[in-house]
Amino acid sequence: MAVPVVSSGVGRPPGRSRGGGAGHWFSAPFLAWEFLRRNPDYRSAYALWRRERREPLAPIDRRWGLRFAADPALGAREAQVFWLPEAAPGVVLPLEPRAPDFSGGAPYSLPSGHRVQADEGLHLRTDWGLQVLVQGRGSADGPLIVALTYDEHLRLRVRAVDALDRLSTGRPPPKSHLTGAQLSRLHRCLAALDGALNGHSYRAIAEHVFGPRALDGEAWKTAAVRASTIRLVHAGRALMNGGYFKLLRGGL
């Protein structure tokens, strides 16, 4: 399950924001990026990275959870976002080239997606937000094996294997680990956060998030919708300022 994030222009971060438009469907890692890219400190860090004329694969501070710097002016569908394995153990699936003498069934090919070759191996980002890391310098076009670490994140990695299998065999994506109610609230948090970052009042944010009719019938200062709006703004700021890691750690 996923939620469409409708871009109305309210509080849209400056720059050529082409993502988040109507009809775009976000998985948990996509939503995590939408919150991070609104973070003023990350935007400043990326601007500094650009001013220093870094190479495209030069790393950015790992505290953001990213393997490579990603342009915050771009939405989740357009930005080339690659999360670090330790930040997103249920999103980044490690693979290894299979030894020539390894027996097994007919191998699958990697699904389509954006590929980046780095020192540690080949990174692949799929349309679902699932990432694959083919470790080492071996060929990613030959037979591959899944390398799962036996630790507290094993179940998340198994879900990522299922997602990869679905992609490889043309089946629908797996259900998000987020419930419909959680996804709906995250959508509202994004909209409320955009309004706050753009300097809108709580009342204007409430009208945008809940609709004009939600403001009818109650005095604004004591209205339940006012309290809900304030909570959404606070939650959005918390997600922007590091809370997005919780989304990532839940996997797809």
Secondary structure, 3 states (H helix, E strand, C coil): CCEECCCCCCCCCCCCCCCCCCCCEECHHHHHHHHHCCCHHHHHHHHHHHHCCCCCCCCCCHHHCECCCCCCCCCCCCCCCCECCCCCCCCEEEEEECCCCCCCCCCCCCCCCEEEEECCEEEEECCCCCEEEEECCCCCCCCEEECCCCCCCHHHHHHHHHHHHHHHHCCCCCCCCCCHHHHHHHHHHHHHHHHHHCCCCHHHHHHHHHCHHHHCCCCHHHCHHHHHHHHHHHHHHHHHHHHHHHHHHCCC
